[in-house]
Amino acid sequence: PPPPAAPAPAAPATLMALQAVDAINRRRSPFGWAIEALAYHGFACAAAPAIFGGGLGDFAVVALASVPVRLTLAACGALPQLSALSDLLLPIVAGVAAPS
């Protein structure tokens, strides 16, 4: 059989979009870390009933669990020693923080 074909190169529009998203991600938040953390918490809580198809119980669980998850995310961003472990730490913290 013939060798597999090489993947097609990315379109210029795709590369421009990726560069734009990278530029946005490199910018500092114009509102500060506290407003960003509150927005993260509020969005997670408000989305919980829609995502899980539940009600206020899901809202409350996410309200309790998202605070330690956000703190872990902030610690992983601030401490270079933890940044490599963020993919391991976040699910552990979410599992421990969420009441069963």
BABA-833006 format. One record per residue: residue number from 1; residue in one letter; z, x, y of N, C-alpha, C in turn. Coordinates in pm, whole numbers, always signed. Layout:
+-----+------+--------+--------+--------+--------+--------+--------+--------+--------+--------+
|  nr | rest |   n.zz |   n.xx |   n.yy |  ca.zz |  ca.xx |  ca.yy |   c.zz |   c.xx |   c.yy |
+-----+------+--------+--------+--------+--------+--------+--------+--------+--------+--------+
| NUM |    A |      Z |      X |      Y |      Z |      X |      Y |      Z |      X |      Y |
...
+-----+------+--------+--------+--------+--------+--------+--------+--------+--------+--------+
//
This chain:
+-----+------+--------+--------+--------+--------+--------+--------+--------+--------+--------+
|  nr | rest |   n.zz |   n.xx |   n.yy |  ca.zz |  ca.xx |  ca.yy |   c.zz |   c.xx |   c.yy |
+-----+------+--------+--------+--------+--------+--------+--------+--------+--------+--------+
|   1 |    P |     +0 |    +83 |   -120 |     +0 |     +0 |     +0 |     +0 |    +87 |   +126 |
|   2 |    P |    -57 |    +36 |   +233 |    -61 |   +113 |   +358 |    +80 |   +123 |   +418 |
|   3 |    P |   +105 |   +230 |   +493 |   +238 |   +245 |   +557 |   +259 |   +134 |   +659 |
|   4 |    P |   +385 |    +97 |   +682 |   +411 |     -9 |   +781 |   +366 |    +33 |   +920 |
|   5 |    A |   +320 |    -65 |   +993 |   +271 |    -38 |  +1129 |   +388 |     -7 |  +1222 |
|   6 |    A |   +361 |    +77 |  +1318 |   +463 |   +111 |  +1417 |   +487 |    -11 |  +1506 |
|   7 |    P |   +611 |    -28 |  +1554 |   +637 |   -142 |  +1643 |   +557 |   -130 |  +1772 |
|   8 |    A |   +519 |   -245 |  +1824 |   +441 |   -247 |  +1947 |   +527 |   -199 |  +2063 |
|   9 |    P |   +470 |   -124 |  +2155 |   +549 |    -81 |  +2271 |   +590 |   -200 |  +2357 |
|  10 |    A |   +702 |   -185 |  +2423 |   +754 |   -293 |  +2507 |   +660 |   -316 |  +2625 |
|  11 |    A |   +646 |   -442 |  +2661 |   +561 |   -477 |  +2774 |   +625 |   -428 |  +2903 |
|  12 |    P |   +544 |   -395 |  +3003 |   +600 |   -348 |  +3130 |   +697 |   -449 |  +3193 |
|  13 |    A |   +668 |   -579 |  +3179 |   +758 |   -679 |  +3237 |   +895 |   -675 |  +3169 |
|  14 |    T |   +895 |   -650 |  +3037 |  +1021 |   -641 |  +2964 |  +1101 |   -521 |  +3013 |
|  15 |    L |  +1034 |   -409 |  +3032 |  +1104 |   -290 |  +3080 |  +1159 |   -312 |  +3221 |
|  16 |    M |  +1084 |   -379 |  +3305 |  +1133 |   -406 |  +3441 |  +1254 |   -499 |  +3437 |
|  17 |    A |  +1252 |   -597 |  +3347 |  +1366 |   -688 |  +3335 |  +1489 |   -613 |  +3286 |
|  18 |    L |  +1470 |   -525 |  +3189 |  +1583 |   -445 |  +3139 |  +1639 |   -354 |  +3247 |
|  19 |    Q |  +1553 |   -295 |  +3327 |  +1600 |   -210 |  +3437 |  +1677 |   -291 |  +3540 |
|  20 |    A |  +1632 |   -413 |  +3566 |  +1702 |   -499 |  +3662 |  +1840 |   -537 |  +3609 |
|  21 |    V |  +1850 |   -570 |  +3481 |  +1980 |   -605 |  +3422 |  +2072 |   -482 |  +3422 |
|  22 |    D |  +2018 |   -366 |  +3390 |  +2099 |   -244 |  +3394 |  +2152 |   -217 |  +3535 |
|  23 |    A |  +2070 |   -240 |  +3636 |  +2114 |   -219 |  +3774 |  +2226 |   -316 |  +3811 |
|  24 |    I |  +2215 |   -441 |  +3765 |  +2320 |   -540 |  +3792 |  +2450 |   -499 |  +3723 |
|  25 |    N |  +2439 |   -454 |  +3599 |  +2559 |   -416 |  +3524 |  +2628 |   -293 |  +3581 |
|  26 |    R |  +2552 |   -204 |  +3646 |  +2613 |    -84 |  +3705 |  +2687 |   -113 |  +3836 |
|  27 |    R |  +2654 |   -223 |  +3901 |  +2719 |   -256 |  +4028 |  +2864 |   -295 |  +4006 |
|  28 |    R |  +2945 |   -268 |  +4104 |  +3084 |   -313 |  +4101 |  +3088 |   -461 |  +4136 |
|  29 |    S |  +3188 |   -528 |  +4086 |  +3202 |   -671 |  +4115 |  +3234 |   -690 |  +4263 |
|  30 |    P |  +3163 |   -778 |  +4332 |  +3191 |   -798 |  +4474 |  +3322 |   -873 |  +4498 |
|  31 |    F |  +3377 |   -936 |  +4394 |  +3496 |  -1018 |  +4411 |  +3624 |   -948 |  +4367 |
|  32 |    G |  +3613 |   -837 |  +4296 |  +3731 |   -768 |  +4247 |  +3764 |   -808 |  +4105 |
|  33 |    W |  +3849 |   -731 |  +4043 |  +3878 |   -750 |  +3902 |  +3957 |   -877 |  +3874 |
|  34 |    A |  +4043 |   -919 |  +3965 |  +4126 |  -1037 |  +3940 |  +4041 |  -1165 |  +3935 |
|  35 |    I |  +3949 |  -1180 |  +4028 |  +3861 |  -1297 |  +4028 |  +3769 |  -1294 |  +3907 |
|  36 |    E |  +3722 |  -1176 |  +3870 |  +3637 |  -1164 |  +3752 |  +3713 |  -1204 |  +3626 |
|  37 |    A |  +3838 |  -1161 |  +3615 |  +3920 |  -1195 |  +3498 |  +3950 |  -1345 |  +3495 |
|  38 |    L |  +3979 |  -1404 |  +3610 |  +4003 |  -1548 |  +3616 |  +3878 |  -1627 |  +3580 |
|  39 |    A |  +3763 |  -1582 |  +3626 |  +3638 |  -1650 |  +3593 |  +3610 |  -1641 |  +3443 |
|  40 |    Y |  +3635 |  -1525 |  +3384 |  +3617 |  -1508 |  +3240 |  +3707 |  -1605 |  +3164 |
|  41 |    H |  +3832 |  -1610 |  +3204 |  +3930 |  -1697 |  +3137 |  +3891 |  -1844 |  +3153 |
|  42 |    G |  +3856 |  -1884 |  +3274 |  +3818 |  -2023 |  +3299 |  +3692 |  -2064 |  +3225 |
|  43 |    F |  +3593 |  -1976 |  +3223 |  +3469 |  -2008 |  +3152 |  +3494 |  -2019 |  +3003 |
|  44 |    A |  +3573 |  -1929 |  +2947 |  +3601 |  -1933 |  +2804 |  +3675 |  -2062 |  +2768 |
|  45 |    C |  +3771 |  -2100 |  +2849 |  +3848 |  -2223 |  +2822 |  +3762 |  -2347 |  +2836 |
|  46 |    A |  +3678 |  -2351 |  +2938 |  +3594 |  -2468 |  +2961 |  +3486 |  -2481 |  +2854 |
|  47 |    A |  +3439 |  -2370 |  +2800 |  +3333 |  -2374 |  +2700 |  +3386 |  -2406 |  +2560 |
|  48 |    A |  +3515 |  -2386 |  +2537 |  +3570 |  -2403 |  +2402 |  +3547 |  -2541 |  +2343 |
|  49 |    P |  +3573 |  -2651 |  +2414 |  +3547 |  -2782 |  +2352 |  +3399 |  -2804 |  +2318 |
|  50 |    A |  +3311 |  -2752 |  +2400 |  +3168 |  -2769 |  +2372 |  +3125 |  -2685 |  +2253 |
|  51 |    I |  +3176 |  -2564 |  +2244 |  +3135 |  -2474 |  +2136 |  +3192 |  -2520 |  +2002 |
|  52 |    F |  +3319 |  -2553 |  +2000 |  +3385 |  -2588 |  +1875 |  +3377 |  -2736 |  +1843 |
|  53 |    G |  +3326 |  -2817 |  +1933 |  +3315 |  -2960 |  +1910 |  +3451 |  -3028 |  +1901 |
|  54 |    G |  +3547 |  -2973 |  +1969 |  +3682 |  -3026 |  +1962 |  +3728 |  -3081 |  +2095 |
|  55 |    G |  +3856 |  -3073 |  +2116 |  +3912 |  -3130 |  +2237 |  +4007 |  -3033 |  +2304 |
|  56 |    L |  +4117 |  -3088 |  +2352 |  +4213 |  -3007 |  +2428 |  +4284 |  -2904 |  +2341 |
|  57 |    G |  +4291 |  -2928 |  +2212 |  +4353 |  -2829 |  +2123 |  +4276 |  -2698 |  +2123 |
|  58 |    D |  +4143 |  -2708 |  +2115 |  +4059 |  -2588 |  +2122 |  +4071 |  -2522 |  +2258 |
|  59 |    F |  +4079 |  -2602 |  +2363 |  +4096 |  -2549 |  +2498 |  +4224 |  -2466 |  +2506 |
|  60 |    A |  +4333 |  -2520 |  +2449 |  +4463 |  -2452 |  +2455 |  +4461 |  -2323 |  +2374 |
|  61 |    V |  +4399 |  -2325 |  +2256 |  +4393 |  -2204 |  +2173 |  +4317 |  -2094 |  +2245 |
|  62 |    V |  +4203 |  -2129 |  +2304 |  +4125 |  -2029 |  +2377 |  +4201 |  -1982 |  +2501 |
|  63 |    A |  +4274 |  -2072 |  +2566 |  +4353 |  -2033 |  +2683 |  +4459 |  -1931 |  +2644 |
|  64 |    L |  +4518 |  -1947 |  +2528 |  +4619 |  -1850 |  +2482 |  +4558 |  -1721 |  +2433 |
|  65 |    A |  +4447 |  -1730 |  +2359 |  +4389 |  -1611 |  +2297 |  +4305 |  -1528 |  +2392 |
|  66 |    S |  +4248 |  -1588 |  +2496 |  +4157 |  -1512 |  +2580 |  +4229 |  -1414 |  +2673 |
|  67 |    V |  +4355 |  -1437 |  +2702 |  +4428 |  -1344 |  +2789 |  +4444 |  -1207 |  +2722 |
|  68 |    P |  +4498 |  -1200 |  +2598 |  +4507 |  -1067 |  +2535 |  +4370 |  -1004 |  +2508 |
|  69 |    V |  +4270 |  -1087 |  +2480 |  +4136 |  -1032 |  +2457 |  +4084 |   -969 |  +2586 |
|  70 |    R |  +4103 |  -1038 |  +2698 |  +4056 |   -984 |  +2827 |  +4133 |   -857 |  +2864 |
|  71 |    L |  +4262 |   -855 |  +2837 |  +4341 |   -734 |  +2866 |  +4295 |   -617 |  +2779 |
|  72 |    T |  +4263 |   -646 |  +2653 |  +4211 |   -540 |  +2565 |  +4077 |   -490 |  +2614 |
|  73 |    L |  +3992 |   -583 |  +2658 |  +3862 |   -544 |  +2712 |  +3878 |   -455 |  +2835 |
|  74 |    A |  +3972 |   -490 |  +2922 |  +3997 |   -409 |  +3041 |  +4053 |   -271 |  +3003 |
|  75 |    A |  +4142 |   -267 |  +2903 |  +4198 |   -139 |  +2860 |  +4091 |    -51 |  +2799 |
|  76 |    C |  +4000 |   -111 |  +2721 |  +3891 |    -34 |  +2661 |  +3796 |    +20 |  +2767 |
|  77 |    G |  +3780 |    -54 |  +2876 |  +3694 |     -6 |  +2984 |  +3760 |   +102 |  +3068 |
|  78 |    A |  +3893 |    +97 |  +3078 |  +3964 |   +192 |  +3163 |  +4000 |   +322 |  +3091 |
|  79 |    L |  +4024 |   +314 |  +2963 |  +4068 |   +433 |  +2888 |  +3955 |   +483 |  +2798 |
|  80 |    P |  +3906 |   +603 |  +2822 |  +3795 |   +654 |  +2740 |  +3831 |   +664 |  +2592 |
|  81 |    Q |  +3959 |   +684 |  +2562 |  +4000 |   +696 |  +2422 |  +3980 |   +564 |  +2347 |
|  82 |    L |  +3994 |   +452 |  +2416 |  +3982 |   +321 |  +2352 |  +3841 |   +265 |  +2353 |
|  83 |    S |  +3754 |   +320 |  +2437 |  +3621 |   +261 |  +2450 |  +3544 |   +267 |  +2319 |
|  84 |    A |  +3563 |   +371 |  +2241 |  +3494 |   +381 |  +2113 |  +3550 |   +282 |  +2011 |
|  85 |    L |  +3672 |   +236 |  +2033 |  +3737 |   +145 |  +1938 |  +3726 |     -1 |  +1977 |
|  86 |    S |  +3657 |    -33 |  +2085 |  +3656 |   -171 |  +2134 |  +3598 |   -268 |  +2031 |
|  87 |    D |  +3495 |   -227 |  +1957 |  +3437 |   -317 |  +1856 |  +3533 |   -345 |  +1742 |
|  88 |    L |  +3629 |   -259 |  +1722 |  +3731 |   -281 |  +1620 |  +3850 |   -357 |  +1675 |
|  89 |    L |  +3891 |   -322 |  +1797 |  +4012 |   -380 |  +1855 |  +3997 |   -527 |  +1895 |
|  90 |    L |  +3884 |   -563 |  +1951 |  +3867 |   -699 |  +2004 |  +3881 |   -807 |  +1896 |
|  91 |    P |  +3817 |   -795 |  +1779 |  +3838 |   -900 |  +1677 |  +3980 |   -903 |  +1624 |
|  92 |    I |  +4045 |   -786 |  +1616 |  +4183 |   -782 |  +1568 |  +4273 |   -854 |  +1668 |
|  93 |    V |  +4258 |   -823 |  +1796 |  +4340 |   -887 |  +1899 |  +4315 |  -1037 |  +1903 |
|  94 |    A |  +4189 |  -1077 |  +1892 |  +4158 |  -1221 |  +1893 |  +4219 |  -1291 |  +1773 |
|  95 |    G |  +4215 |  -1228 |  +1658 |  +4273 |  -1288 |  +1539 |  +4424 |  -1297 |  +1544 |
|  96 |    V |  +4488 |  -1196 |  +1601 |  +4634 |  -1198 |  +1612 |  +4679 |  -1294 |  +1722 |
|  97 |    A |  +4604 |  -1301 |  +1830 |  +4644 |  -1383 |  +1945 |  +4621 |  -1532 |  +1922 |
|  98 |    A |  +4522 |  -1567 |  +1842 |  +4490 |  -1709 |  +1821 |  +4593 |  -1771 |  +1725 |
|  99 |    P |  +4660 |  -1875 |  +1769 |  +4756 |  -1940 |  +1678 |  +4681 |  -2007 |  +1564 |
| 100 |    S |  +4741 |  -2001 |  +1446 |  +4671 |  -2061 |  +1329 |  +4712 |  -2204 |  +1308 |
+-----+------+--------+--------+--------+--------+--------+--------+--------+--------+--------+
//
